[in-house]
């Protein structure tokens, strides 16, 4: 799996997820809006921890700086 998210991208996603969580637990959002935002929060958290966004792949987007070891699990490892 290729990493395609830089540290700033990951921090922004984590920050947005934190804002959604605080808003939910402070009862600032509720109902359908809360459900949609909580689902979005889950996606933001998972992608920020994994470091890879599936929506970036079809468009060839990468916010990560180029490095020689861009893959996590190389097939060359023995």
mmCIF file of the N, C-alpha and C atoms, coordinates in Angstrom:
data_MODEL
# 
_entry.id   MODEL 
# 
loop_
_atom_site.group_PDB 
_atom_site.id 
_atom_site.type_symbol 
_atom_site.label_atom_id 
_atom_site.label_alt_id 
_atom_site.label_comp_id 
_atom_site.label_asym_id 
_atom_site.label_entity_id 
_atom_site.label_seq_id 
_atom_site.pdbx_PDB_ins_code 
_atom_site.Cartn_x 
_atom_site.Cartn_y 
_atom_site.Cartn_z 
_atom_site.occupancy 
_atom_site.B_iso_or_equiv 
_atom_site.pdbx_formal_charge 
_atom_site.auth_seq_id 
_atom_site.auth_comp_id 
_atom_site.auth_asym_id 
_atom_site.auth_atom_id 
_atom_site.pdbx_PDB_model_num 
ATOM 1   N N  . UNK A 1 1  ? 0.844   -1.174  0.000  1.00 0.00 ? 1  UNK A N  1 
ATOM 2   C CA . UNK A 1 1  ? 0.000   0.000   0.000  1.00 0.00 ? 1  UNK A CA 1 
ATOM 3   C C  . UNK A 1 1  ? 0.893   1.242   0.000  1.00 0.00 ? 1  UNK A C  1 
ATOM 4   N N  . UNK A 1 2  ? 0.580   2.164   -0.876 1.00 0.00 ? 2  UNK A N  1 
ATOM 5   C CA . UNK A 1 2  ? 1.382   3.377   -0.961 1.00 0.00 ? 2  UNK A CA 1 
ATOM 6   C C  . UNK A 1 2  ? 0.845   4.451   -0.031 1.00 0.00 ? 2  UNK A C  1 
ATOM 7   N N  . UNK A 1 3  ? 1.755   5.148   0.595  1.00 0.00 ? 3  UNK A N  1 
ATOM 8   C CA . UNK A 1 3  ? 1.395   6.319   1.377  1.00 0.00 ? 3  UNK A CA 1 
ATOM 9   C C  . UNK A 1 3  ? 1.204   7.462   0.398  1.00 0.00 ? 3  UNK A C  1 
ATOM 10  N N  . UNK A 1 4  ? 0.125   8.207   0.537  1.00 0.00 ? 4  UNK A N  1 
ATOM 11  C CA . UNK A 1 4  ? -0.072  9.344   -0.334 1.00 0.00 ? 4  UNK A CA 1 
ATOM 12  C C  . UNK A 1 4  ? -0.519  10.589  0.420  1.00 0.00 ? 4  UNK A C  1 
ATOM 13  N N  . UNK A 1 5  ? -0.325  10.571  1.737  1.00 0.00 ? 5  UNK A N  1 
ATOM 14  C CA . UNK A 1 5  ? -0.704  11.719  2.556  1.00 0.00 ? 5  UNK A CA 1 
ATOM 15  C C  . UNK A 1 5  ? 0.503   12.220  3.337  1.00 0.00 ? 5  UNK A C  1 
ATOM 16  N N  . UNK A 1 6  ? 0.735   13.514  3.252  1.00 0.00 ? 6  UNK A N  1 
ATOM 17  C CA . UNK A 1 6  ? 1.809   14.135  4.003  1.00 0.00 ? 6  UNK A CA 1 
ATOM 18  C C  . UNK A 1 6  ? 1.381   14.397  5.439  1.00 0.00 ? 6  UNK A C  1 
ATOM 19  N N  . UNK A 1 7  ? 2.315   14.856  6.245  1.00 0.00 ? 7  UNK A N  1 
ATOM 20  C CA . UNK A 1 7  ? 2.025   15.070  7.665  1.00 0.00 ? 7  UNK A CA 1 
ATOM 21  C C  . UNK A 1 7  ? 1.019   16.198  7.877  1.00 0.00 ? 7  UNK A C  1 
ATOM 22  N N  . UNK A 1 8  ? 1.065   17.246  7.057  1.00 0.00 ? 8  UNK A N  1 
ATOM 23  C CA . UNK A 1 8  ? 0.093   18.333  7.203  1.00 0.00 ? 8  UNK A CA 1 
ATOM 24  C C  . UNK A 1 8  ? -1.310  17.843  6.874  1.00 0.00 ? 8  UNK A C  1 
ATOM 25  N N  . UNK A 1 9  ? -1.446  17.064  5.825  1.00 0.00 ? 9  UNK A N  1 
ATOM 26  C CA . UNK A 1 9  ? -2.731  16.496  5.428  1.00 0.00 ? 9  UNK A CA 1 
ATOM 27  C C  . UNK A 1 9  ? -3.295  15.620  6.547  1.00 0.00 ? 9  UNK A C  1 
ATOM 28  N N  . UNK A 1 10 ? -2.446  14.807  7.128  1.00 0.00 ? 10 UNK A N  1 
ATOM 29  C CA . UNK A 1 10 ? -2.877  13.925  8.217  1.00 0.00 ? 10 UNK A CA 1 
ATOM 30  C C  . UNK A 1 10 ? -3.288  14.725  9.448  1.00 0.00 ? 10 UNK A C  1 
ATOM 31  N N  . UNK A 1 11 ? -2.548  15.785  9.764  1.00 0.00 ? 11 UNK A N  1 
ATOM 32  C CA . UNK A 1 11 ? -2.869  16.613  10.929 1.00 0.00 ? 11 UNK A CA 1 
ATOM 33  C C  . UNK A 1 11 ? -4.190  17.349  10.738 1.00 0.00 ? 11 UNK A C  1 
ATOM 34  N N  . UNK A 1 12 ? -4.438  17.845  9.525  1.00 0.00 ? 12 UNK A N  1 
ATOM 35  C CA . UNK A 1 12 ? -5.698  18.537  9.246  1.00 0.00 ? 12 UNK A CA 1 
ATOM 36  C C  . UNK A 1 12 ? -6.873  17.580  9.383  1.00 0.00 ? 12 UNK A C  1 
ATOM 37  N N  . UNK A 1 13 ? -6.735  16.374  8.852  1.00 0.00 ? 13 UNK A N  1 
ATOM 38  C CA . UNK A 1 13 ? -7.805  15.380  8.961  1.00 0.00 ? 13 UNK A CA 1 
ATOM 39  C C  . UNK A 1 13 ? -8.076  15.030  10.419 1.00 0.00 ? 13 UNK A C  1 
ATOM 40  N N  . UNK A 1 14 ? -7.005  14.856  11.199 1.00 0.00 ? 14 UNK A N  1 
ATOM 41  C CA . UNK A 1 14 ? -7.173  14.530  12.616 1.00 0.00 ? 14 UNK A CA 1 
ATOM 42  C C  . UNK A 1 14 ? -7.841  15.696  13.348 1.00 0.00 ? 14 UNK A C  1 
ATOM 43  N N  . UNK A 1 15 ? -7.448  16.913  13.012 1.00 0.00 ? 15 UNK A N  1 
ATOM 44  C CA . UNK A 1 15 ? -8.049  18.090  13.639 1.00 0.00 ? 15 UNK A CA 1 
ATOM 45  C C  . UNK A 1 15 ? -9.533  18.221  13.332 1.00 0.00 ? 15 UNK A C  1 
ATOM 46  N N  . UNK A 1 16 ? -9.908  18.003  12.065 1.00 0.00 ? 16 UNK A N  1 
ATOM 47  C CA . UNK A 1 16 ? -11.322 18.055  11.693 1.00 0.00 ? 16 UNK A CA 1 
ATOM 48  C C  . UNK A 1 16 ? -12.125 16.967  12.414 1.00 0.00 ? 16 UNK A C  1 
ATOM 49  N N  . UNK A 1 17 ? -11.565 15.783  12.517 1.00 0.00 ? 17 UNK A N  1 
ATOM 50  C CA . UNK A 1 17 ? -12.241 14.696  13.224 1.00 0.00 ? 17 UNK A CA 1 
ATOM 51  C C  . UNK A 1 17 ? -12.424 15.048  14.699 1.00 0.00 ? 17 UNK A C  1 
ATOM 52  N N  . UNK A 1 18 ? -11.434 15.687  15.281 1.00 0.00 ? 18 UNK A N  1 
ATOM 53  C CA . UNK A 1 18 ? -11.526 16.098  16.686 1.00 0.00 ? 18 UNK A CA 1 
ATOM 54  C C  . UNK A 1 18 ? -12.623 17.142  16.880 1.00 0.00 ? 18 UNK A C  1 
ATOM 55  N N  . UNK A 1 19 ? -12.722 18.086  15.952 1.00 0.00 ? 19 UNK A N  1 
ATOM 56  C CA . UNK A 1 19 ? -13.767 19.112  16.036 1.00 0.00 ? 19 UNK A CA 1 
ATOM 57  C C  . UNK A 1 19 ? -15.150 18.478  15.940 1.00 0.00 ? 19 UNK A C  1 
ATOM 58  N N  . UNK A 1 20 ? -15.306 17.518  15.049 1.00 0.00 ? 20 UNK A N  1 
ATOM 59  C CA . UNK A 1 20 ? -16.598 16.828  14.914 1.00 0.00 ? 20 UNK A CA 1 
ATOM 60  C C  . UNK A 1 20 ? -16.926 16.071  16.198 1.00 0.00 ? 20 UNK A C  1 
ATOM 61  N N  . UNK A 1 21 ? -15.943 15.392  16.768 1.00 0.00 ? 21 UNK A N  1 
ATOM 62  C CA . UNK A 1 21 ? -16.177 14.633  18.005 1.00 0.00 ? 21 UNK A CA 1 
ATOM 63  C C  . UNK A 1 21 ? -16.590 15.556  19.146 1.00 0.00 ? 21 UNK A C  1 
ATOM 64  N N  . UNK A 1 22 ? -15.896 16.666  19.315 1.00 0.00 ? 22 UNK A N  1 
ATOM 65  C CA . UNK A 1 22 ? -16.218 17.619  20.387 1.00 0.00 ? 22 UNK A CA 1 
ATOM 66  C C  . UNK A 1 22 ? -17.612 18.202  20.164 1.00 0.00 ? 22 UNK A C  1 
ATOM 67  N N  . UNK A 1 23 ? -17.935 18.527  18.914 1.00 0.00 ? 23 UNK A N  1 
ATOM 68  C CA . UNK A 1 23 ? -19.256 19.080  18.604 1.00 0.00 ? 23 UNK A CA 1 
ATOM 69  C C  . UNK A 1 23 ? -20.367 18.081  18.938 1.00 0.00 ? 23 UNK A C  1 
ATOM 70  N N  . UNK A 1 24 ? -20.125 16.821  18.652 1.00 0.00 ? 24 UNK A N  1 
ATOM 71  C CA . UNK A 1 24 ? -21.130 15.792  18.951 1.00 0.00 ? 24 UNK A CA 1 
ATOM 72  C C  . UNK A 1 24 ? -21.313 15.618  20.455 1.00 0.00 ? 24 UNK A C  1 
ATOM 73  N N  . UNK A 1 25 ? -20.214 15.499  21.180 1.00 0.00 ? 25 UNK A N  1 
ATOM 74  C CA . UNK A 1 25 ? -20.318 15.255  22.616 1.00 0.00 ? 25 UNK A CA 1 
ATOM 75  C C  . UNK A 1 25 ? -20.766 16.484  23.399 1.00 0.00 ? 25 UNK A C  1 
ATOM 76  N N  . UNK A 1 26 ? -20.653 17.681  22.794 1.00 0.00 ? 26 UNK A N  1 
ATOM 77  C CA . UNK A 1 26 ? -21.157 18.900  23.424 1.00 0.00 ? 26 UNK A CA 1 
ATOM 78  C C  . UNK A 1 26 ? -22.601 19.175  22.999 1.00 0.00 ? 26 UNK A C  1 
ATOM 79  N N  . UNK A 1 27 ? -23.195 18.228  22.265 1.00 0.00 ? 27 UNK A N  1 
ATOM 80  C CA . UNK A 1 27 ? -24.576 18.327  21.776 1.00 0.00 ? 27 UNK A CA 1 
ATOM 81  C C  . UNK A 1 27 ? -24.797 19.538  20.871 1.00 0.00 ? 27 UNK A C  1 
ATOM 82  N N  . UNK A 1 28 ? -23.789 19.920  20.113 1.00 0.00 ? 28 UNK A N  1 
ATOM 83  C CA . UNK A 1 28 ? -23.935 21.009  19.157 1.00 0.00 ? 28 UNK A CA 1 
ATOM 84  C C  . UNK A 1 28 ? -24.513 20.501  17.831 1.00 0.00 ? 28 UNK A C  1 
ATOM 85  N N  . UNK A 1 29 ? -24.355 19.208  17.573 1.00 0.00 ? 29 UNK A N  1 
ATOM 86  C CA . UNK A 1 29 ? -24.932 18.596  16.377 1.00 0.00 ? 29 UNK A CA 1 
ATOM 87  C C  . UNK A 1 29 ? -25.758 17.391  16.806 1.00 0.00 ? 29 UNK A C  1 
ATOM 88  N N  . UNK A 1 30 ? -26.821 17.130  16.058 1.00 0.00 ? 30 UNK A N  1 
ATOM 89  C CA . UNK A 1 30 ? -27.663 15.981  16.393 1.00 0.00 ? 30 UNK A CA 1 
ATOM 90  C C  . UNK A 1 30 ? -28.418 15.545  15.141 1.00 0.00 ? 30 UNK A C  1 
ATOM 91  N N  . UNK A 1 31 ? -29.089 14.428  15.256 1.00 0.00 ? 31 UNK A N  1 
ATOM 92  C CA . UNK A 1 31 ? -29.922 13.923  14.175 1.00 0.00 ? 31 UNK A CA 1 
ATOM 93  C C  . UNK A 1 31 ? -29.115 13.394  13.003 1.00 0.00 ? 31 UNK A C  1 
ATOM 94  N N  . UNK A 1 32 ? -29.648 13.613  11.804 1.00 0.00 ? 32 UNK A N  1 
ATOM 95  C CA . UNK A 1 32 ? -29.026 13.105  10.584 1.00 0.00 ? 32 UNK A CA 1 
ATOM 96  C C  . UNK A 1 32 ? -27.665 13.751  10.363 1.00 0.00 ? 32 UNK A C  1 
ATOM 97  N N  . UNK A 1 33 ? -27.569 15.052  10.659 1.00 0.00 ? 33 UNK A N  1 
ATOM 98  C CA . UNK A 1 33 ? -26.288 15.745  10.509 1.00 0.00 ? 33 UNK A CA 1 
ATOM 99  C C  . UNK A 1 33 ? -25.220 15.094  11.379 1.00 0.00 ? 33 UNK A C  1 
ATOM 100 N N  . UNK A 1 34 ? -25.575 14.751  12.607 1.00 0.00 ? 34 UNK A N  1 
ATOM 101 C CA . UNK A 1 34 ? -24.624 14.105  13.500 1.00 0.00 ? 34 UNK A CA 1 
ATOM 102 C C  . UNK A 1 34 ? -24.195 12.747  12.953 1.00 0.00 ? 34 UNK A C  1 
ATOM 103 N N  . UNK A 1 35 ? -25.121 11.988  12.419 1.00 0.00 ? 35 UNK A N  1 
ATOM 104 C CA . UNK A 1 35 ? -24.799 10.675  11.865 1.00 0.00 ? 35 UNK A CA 1 
ATOM 105 C C  . UNK A 1 35 ? -23.843 10.794  10.687 1.00 0.00 ? 35 UNK A C  1 
ATOM 106 N N  . UNK A 1 36 ? -24.138 11.710  9.785  1.00 0.00 ? 36 UNK A N  1 
ATOM 107 C CA . UNK A 1 36 ? -23.283 11.912  8.609  1.00 0.00 ? 36 UNK A CA 1 
ATOM 108 C C  . UNK A 1 36 ? -21.896 12.382  9.029  1.00 0.00 ? 36 UNK A C  1 
ATOM 109 N N  . UNK A 1 37 ? -21.834 13.332  9.954  1.00 0.00 ? 37 UNK A N  1 
ATOM 110 C CA . UNK A 1 37 ? -20.534 13.848  10.397 1.00 0.00 ? 37 UNK A CA 1 
ATOM 111 C C  . UNK A 1 37 ? -19.741 12.803  11.181 1.00 0.00 ? 37 UNK A C  1 
ATOM 112 N N  . UNK A 1 38 ? -20.413 11.955  11.942 1.00 0.00 ? 38 UNK A N  1 
ATOM 113 C CA . UNK A 1 38 ? -19.703 10.898  12.665 1.00 0.00 ? 38 UNK A CA 1 
ATOM 114 C C  . UNK A 1 38 ? -19.119 9.865   11.704 1.00 0.00 ? 38 UNK A C  1 
ATOM 115 N N  . UNK A 1 39 ? -19.850 9.556   10.637 1.00 0.00 ? 39 UNK A N  1 
ATOM 116 C CA . UNK A 1 39 ? -19.301 8.658   9.619  1.00 0.00 ? 39 UNK A CA 1 
ATOM 117 C C  . UNK A 1 39 ? -18.087 9.293   8.943  1.00 0.00 ? 39 UNK A C  1 
ATOM 118 N N  . UNK A 1 40 ? -18.204 10.580  8.632  1.00 0.00 ? 40 UNK A N  1 
ATOM 119 C CA . UNK A 1 40 ? -17.091 11.289  8.029  1.00 0.00 ? 40 UNK A CA 1 
ATOM 120 C C  . UNK A 1 40 ? -15.903 11.356  8.994  1.00 0.00 ? 40 UNK A C  1 
ATOM 121 N N  . UNK A 1 41 ? -16.179 11.513  10.276 1.00 0.00 ? 41 UNK A N  1 
ATOM 122 C CA . UNK A 1 41 ? -15.124 11.526  11.281 1.00 0.00 ? 41 UNK A CA 1 
ATOM 123 C C  . UNK A 1 41 ? -14.370 10.203  11.288 1.00 0.00 ? 41 UNK A C  1 
ATOM 124 N N  . UNK A 1 42 ? -15.100 9.104   11.175 1.00 0.00 ? 42 UNK A N  1 
ATOM 125 C CA . UNK A 1 42 ? -14.462 7.793   11.141 1.00 0.00 ? 42 UNK A CA 1 
ATOM 126 C C  . UNK A 1 42 ? -13.532 7.651   9.950  1.00 0.00 ? 42 UNK A C  1 
ATOM 127 N N  . UNK A 1 43 ? -13.988 8.093   8.789  1.00 0.00 ? 43 UNK A N  1 
ATOM 128 C CA . UNK A 1 43 ? -13.154 8.030   7.582  1.00 0.00 ? 43 UNK A CA 1 
ATOM 129 C C  . UNK A 1 43 ? -11.917 8.910   7.743  1.00 0.00 ? 43 UNK A C  1 
ATOM 130 N N  . UNK A 1 44 ? -12.100 10.111  8.275  1.00 0.00 ? 44 UNK A N  1 
ATOM 131 C CA . UNK A 1 44 ? -10.965 11.018  8.476  1.00 0.00 ? 44 UNK A CA 1 
ATOM 132 C C  . UNK A 1 44 ? -9.935  10.425  9.435  1.00 0.00 ? 44 UNK A C  1 
ATOM 133 N N  . UNK A 1 45 ? -10.411 9.817   10.515 1.00 0.00 ? 45 UNK A N  1 
ATOM 134 C CA . UNK A 1 45 ? -9.490  9.225   11.480 1.00 0.00 ? 45 UNK A CA 1 
ATOM 135 C C  . UNK A 1 45 ? -8.728  8.039   10.892 1.00 0.00 ? 45 UNK A C  1 
ATOM 136 N N  . UNK A 1 46 ? -9.442  7.170   10.209 1.00 0.00 ? 46 UNK A N  1 
ATOM 137 C CA . UNK A 1 46 ? -8.789  5.987   9.625  1.00 0.00 ? 46 UNK A CA 1 
ATOM 138 C C  . UNK A 1 46 ? -7.734  6.412   8.606  1.00 0.00 ? 46 UNK A C  1 
ATOM 139 N N  . UNK A 1 47 ? -8.095  7.330   7.709  1.00 0.00 ? 47 UNK A N  1 
ATOM 140 C CA . UNK A 1 47 ? -7.135  7.736   6.685  1.00 0.00 ? 47 UNK A CA 1 
ATOM 141 C C  . UNK A 1 47 ? -5.961  8.497   7.284  1.00 0.00 ? 47 UNK A C  1 
ATOM 142 N N  . UNK A 1 48 ? -6.191  9.250   8.356  1.00 0.00 ? 48 UNK A N  1 
ATOM 143 C CA . UNK A 1 48 ? -5.072  9.970   8.962  1.00 0.00 ? 48 UNK A CA 1 
ATOM 144 C C  . UNK A 1 48 ? -4.112  9.016   9.669  1.00 0.00 ? 48 UNK A C  1 
ATOM 145 N N  . UNK A 1 49 ? -4.633  7.956   10.284 1.00 0.00 ? 49 UNK A N  1 
ATOM 146 C CA . UNK A 1 49 ? -3.755  6.992   10.947 1.00 0.00 ? 49 UNK A CA 1 
ATOM 147 C C  . UNK A 1 49 ? -3.041  6.079   9.947  1.00 0.00 ? 49 UNK A C  1 
ATOM 148 N N  . UNK A 1 50 ? -3.734  5.710   8.886  1.00 0.00 ? 50 UNK A N  1 
ATOM 149 C CA . UNK A 1 50 ? -3.154  4.815   7.886  1.00 0.00 ? 50 UNK A CA 1 
ATOM 150 C C  . UNK A 1 50 ? -2.171  5.567   6.980  1.00 0.00 ? 50 UNK A C  1 
ATOM 151 N N  . UNK A 1 51 ? -2.449  6.843   6.712  1.00 0.00 ? 51 UNK A N  1 
ATOM 152 C CA . UNK A 1 51 ? -1.565  7.638   5.861  1.00 0.00 ? 51 UNK A CA 1 
ATOM 153 C C  . UNK A 1 51 ? -1.838  7.471   4.381  1.00 0.00 ? 51 UNK A C  1 
ATOM 154 N N  . UNK A 1 52 ? -3.001  6.934   4.074  1.00 0.00 ? 52 UNK A N  1 
ATOM 155 C CA . UNK A 1 52 ? -3.342  6.676   2.681  1.00 0.00 ? 52 UNK A CA 1 
ATOM 156 C C  . UNK A 1 52 ? -4.817  6.994   2.465  1.00 0.00 ? 52 UNK A C  1 
ATOM 157 N N  . UNK A 1 53 ? -5.105  7.758   1.405  1.00 0.00 ? 53 UNK A N  1 
ATOM 158 C CA . UNK A 1 53 ? -6.479  8.099   1.074  1.00 0.00 ? 53 UNK A CA 1 
ATOM 159 C C  . UNK A 1 53 ? -6.855  7.433   -0.244 1.00 0.00 ? 53 UNK A C  1 
ATOM 160 N N  . UNK A 1 54 ? -7.835  6.529   -0.244 1.00 0.00 ? 54 UNK A N  1 
ATOM 161 C CA . UNK A 1 54 ? -8.222  5.832   -1.475 1.00 0.00 ? 54 UNK A CA 1 
ATOM 162 C C  . UNK A 1 54 ? -8.718  6.761   -2.581 1.00 0.00 ? 54 UNK A C  1 
ATOM 163 N N  . UNK A 1 55 ? -9.292  7.896   -2.233 1.00 0.00 ? 55 UNK A N  1 
ATOM 164 C CA . UNK A 1 55 ? -9.780  8.828   -3.250 1.00 0.00 ? 55 UNK A CA 1 
ATOM 165 C C  . UNK A 1 55 ? -8.646  9.545   -3.977 1.00 0.00 ? 55 UNK A C  1 
ATOM 166 N N  . UNK A 1 56 ? -7.465  9.546   -3.418 1.00 0.00 ? 56 UNK A N  1 
ATOM 167 C CA . UNK A 1 56 ? -6.320  10.188  -4.081 1.00 0.00 ? 56 UNK A CA 1 
ATOM 168 C C  . UNK A 1 56 ? -5.789  9.335   -5.239 1.00 0.00 ? 56 UNK A C  1 
ATOM 169 N N  . UNK A 1 57 ? -5.934  8.015   -5.154 1.00 0.00 ? 57 UNK A N  1 
ATOM 170 C CA . UNK A 1 57 ? -5.352  7.107   -6.153 1.00 0.00 ? 57 UNK A CA 1 
ATOM 171 C C  . UNK A 1 57 ? -5.837  7.356   -7.583 1.00 0.00 ? 57 UNK A C  1 
ATOM 172 N N  . UNK A 1 58 ? -7.156  7.429   -7.846 1.00 0.00 ? 58 UNK A N  1 
ATOM 173 C CA . UNK A 1 58 ? -7.589  7.604   -9.239 1.00 0.00 ? 58 UNK A CA 1 
ATOM 174 C C  . UNK A 1 58 ? -7.121  8.914   -9.859 1.00 0.00 ? 58 UNK A C  1 
ATOM 175 N N  . UNK A 1 59 ? -6.913  9.928   -9.026 1.00 0.00 ? 59 UNK A N  1 
ATOM 176 C CA . UNK A 1 59 ? -6.517  11.239  -9.527 1.00 0.00 ? 59 UNK A CA 1 
ATOM 177 C C  . UNK A 1 59 ? -5.007  11.451  -9.495 1.00 0.00 ? 59 UNK A C  1 
ATOM 178 N N  . UNK A 1 60 ? -4.285  10.493  -8.935 1.00 0.00 ? 60 UNK A N  1 
ATOM 179 C CA . UNK A 1 60 ? -2.828  10.591  -8.865 1.00 0.00 ? 60 UNK A CA 1 
ATOM 180 C C  . UNK A 1 60 ? -2.340  11.662  -7.906 1.00 0.00 ? 60 UNK A C  1 
ATOM 181 N N  . UNK A 1 61 ? -3.138  11.977  -6.897 1.00 0.00 ? 61 UNK A N  1 
ATOM 182 C CA . UNK A 1 61 ? -2.787  13.020  -5.937 1.00 0.00 ? 61 UNK A CA 1 
ATOM 183 C C  . UNK A 1 61 ? -1.938  12.427  -4.826 1.00 0.00 ? 61 UNK A C  1 
ATOM 184 N N  . UNK A 1 62 ? -0.927  13.159  -4.422 1.00 0.00 ? 62 UNK A N  1 
ATOM 185 C CA . UNK A 1 62 ? -0.115  12.774  -3.277 1.00 0.00 ? 62 UNK A CA 1 
ATOM 186 C C  . UNK A 1 62 ? 0.365   14.044  -2.588 1.00 0.00 ? 62 UNK A C  1 
ATOM 187 N N  . UNK A 1 63 ? 0.094   14.169  -1.300 1.00 0.00 ? 63 UNK A N  1 
ATOM 188 C CA . UNK A 1 63 ? 0.567   15.313  -0.539 1.00 0.00 ? 63 UNK A CA 1 
ATOM 189 C C  . UNK A 1 63 ? 1.845   14.964  0.226  1.00 0.00 ? 63 UNK A C  1 
ATOM 190 N N  . UNK A 1 64 ? 2.316   13.766  0.019  1.00 0.00 ? 64 UNK A N  1 
ATOM 191 C CA . UNK A 1 64 ? 3.537   13.296  0.671  1.00 0.00 ? 64 UNK A CA 1 
ATOM 192 C C  . UNK A 1 64 ? 4.748   13.683  -0.166 1.00 0.00 ? 64 UNK A C  1 
ATOM 193 N N  . UNK A 1 65 ? 5.809   14.069  0.517  1.00 0.00 ? 65 UNK A N  1 
ATOM 194 C CA . UNK A 1 65 ? 7.048   14.372  -0.179 1.00 0.00 ? 65 UNK A CA 1 
ATOM 195 C C  . UNK A 1 65 ? 7.621   13.093  -0.762 1.00 0.00 ? 65 UNK A C  1 
ATOM 196 N N  . UNK A 1 66 ? 8.227   13.187  -1.924 1.00 0.00 ? 66 UNK A N  1 
ATOM 197 C CA . UNK A 1 66 ? 8.788   11.997  -2.577 1.00 0.00 ? 66 UNK A CA 1 
ATOM 198 C C  . UNK A 1 66 ? 9.944   11.437  -1.759 1.00 0.00 ? 66 UNK A C  1 
ATOM 199 N N  . UNK A 1 67 ? 9.901   10.145  -1.552 1.00 0.00 ? 67 UNK A N  1 
ATOM 200 C CA . UNK A 1 67 ? 10.961  9.426   -0.852 1.00 0.00 ? 67 UNK A CA 1 
ATOM 201 C C  . UNK A 1 67 ? 11.234  8.156   -1.614 1.00 0.00 ? 67 UNK A C  1 
ATOM 202 N N  . UNK A 1 68 ? 12.416  7.608   -1.428 1.00 0.00 ? 68 UNK A N  1 
ATOM 203 C CA . UNK A 1 68 ? 12.769  6.400   -2.165 1.00 0.00 ? 68 UNK A CA 1 
ATOM 204 C C  . UNK A 1 68 ? 11.958  5.197   -1.706 1.00 0.00 ? 68 UNK A C  1 
ATOM 205 N N  . UNK A 1 69 ? 11.618  5.121   -0.431 1.00 0.00 ? 69 UNK A N  1 
ATOM 206 C CA . UNK A 1 69 ? 10.814  3.997   0.072  1.00 0.00 ? 69 UNK A CA 1 
ATOM 207 C C  . UNK A 1 69 ? 9.391   4.476   0.281  1.00 0.00 ? 69 UNK A C  1 
ATOM 208 N N  . UNK A 1 70 ? 8.610   4.532   -0.805 1.00 0.00 ? 70 UNK A N  1 
ATOM 209 C CA . UNK A 1 70 ? 7.264   5.066   -0.756 1.00 0.00 ? 70 UNK A CA 1 
ATOM 210 C C  . UNK A 1 70 ? 6.215   4.007   -0.459 1.00 0.00 ? 70 UNK A C  1 
ATOM 211 N N  . UNK A 1 71 ? 6.593   2.744   -0.429 1.00 0.00 ? 71 UNK A N  1 
ATOM 212 C CA . UNK A 1 71 ? 5.624   1.693   -0.136 1.00 0.00 ? 71 UNK A CA 1 
ATOM 213 C C  . UNK A 1 71 ? 5.881   1.128   1.248  1.00 0.00 ? 71 UNK A C  1 
ATOM 214 N N  . UNK A 1 72 ? 4.831   0.714   1.879  1.00 0.00 ? 72 UNK A N  1 
ATOM 215 C CA . UNK A 1 72 ? 4.953   0.145   3.221  1.00 0.00 ? 72 UNK A CA 1 
ATOM 216 C C  . UNK A 1 72 ? 5.417   -1.288  3.180  1.00 0.00 ? 72 UNK A C  1 
ATOM 217 N N  . UNK A 1 73 ? 4.827   -2.061  2.314  1.00 0.00 ? 73 UNK A N  1 
ATOM 218 C CA . UNK A 1 73 ? 5.127   -3.482  2.261  1.00 0.00 ? 73 UNK A CA 1 
ATOM 219 C C  . UNK A 1 73 ? 5.705   -3.788  0.885  1.00 0.00 ? 73 UNK A C  1 
ATOM 220 N N  . UNK A 1 74 ? 6.982   -3.861  0.823  1.00 0.00 ? 74 UNK A N  1 
ATOM 221 C CA . UNK A 1 74 ? 7.632   -4.121  -0.451 1.00 0.00 ? 74 UNK A CA 1 
ATOM 222 C C  . UNK A 1 74 ? 7.671   -5.619  -0.706 1.00 0.00 ? 74 UNK A C  1 
ATOM 223 N N  . UNK A 1 75 ? 7.479   -6.012  -1.963 1.00 0.00 ? 75 UNK A N  1 
ATOM 224 C CA . UNK A 1 75 ? 7.534   -7.436  -2.308 1.00 0.00 ? 75 UNK A CA 1 
ATOM 225 C C  . UNK A 1 75 ? 8.956   -7.957  -2.311 1.00 0.00 ? 75 UNK A C  1 
ATOM 226 N N  . UNK A 1 76 ? 9.918   -7.037  -2.244 1.00 0.00 ? 76 UNK A N  1 
ATOM 227 C CA . UNK A 1 76 ? 11.323  -7.446  -2.254 1.00 0.00 ? 76 UNK A CA 1 
ATOM 228 C C  . UNK A 1 76 ? 11.804  -7.919  -0.897 1.00 0.00 ? 76 UNK A C  1 
ATOM 229 N N  . UNK A 1 77 ? 11.021  -7.664  0.157  1.00 0.00 ? 77 UNK A N  1 
ATOM 230 C CA . UNK A 1 77 ? 11.450  -8.052  1.501  1.00 0.00 ? 77 UNK A CA 1 
ATOM 231 C C  . UNK A 1 77 ? 11.413  -9.569  1.646  1.00 0.00 ? 77 UNK A C  1 
ATOM 232 N N  . UNK A 1 78 ? 12.438  -10.120 2.247  1.00 0.00 ? 78 UNK A N  1 
ATOM 233 C CA . UNK A 1 78 ? 12.474  -11.559 2.498  1.00 0.00 ? 78 UNK A CA 1 
ATOM 234 C C  . UNK A 1 78 ? 12.836  -11.825 3.926  1.00 0.00 ? 78 UNK A C  1 
# 
